[in-house]
Amino acid sequence: MGGVRGKRRVWRTPEEAYHKHIIKRRYKGFKEFMFWAAFSYDKKGPCHIWDDETPEEKLACKVDLETRNAARLDDDKAMWELNSGVERVGLRNKPGRKPKFTHTEATGAYIRKKGAGGIDWYRYQTVILKKLLLPFAKECMVDRPGTLV
């Protein structure tokens, strides 16, 4: 509907109240963030607010994943050869080309998927699990032996 000096009036049902195509952002530089925290009976665990990934972090991630994939390549190829043996050797006389090994996510390679934002598995593992949650869990186990974490 019409607007007056930046005001925008919209007719909507209660179910449509938070649809992104209806909401108009007021600020260009806004950030959406997720808050992660861990709690125990008598302790407050680490808290983390995600920020945008820097180019240096992206490059470090790429190098780390290439190293991990290079270390796994032989084992993944051996598993692929076991699972696709009949088709690969050609004992079924199927027409067409024989399968060749490519190191993809389906054959066991570590890959970061590009999506519409959010935190992927690699970033969650390196930033939260290894640096924050595992030390917190170990600290809880030291304080109360026999605790299931």
Order of alpha helices (4+ residues) and beta strands (2+ residues): beta-beta-alpha-alpha-alpha
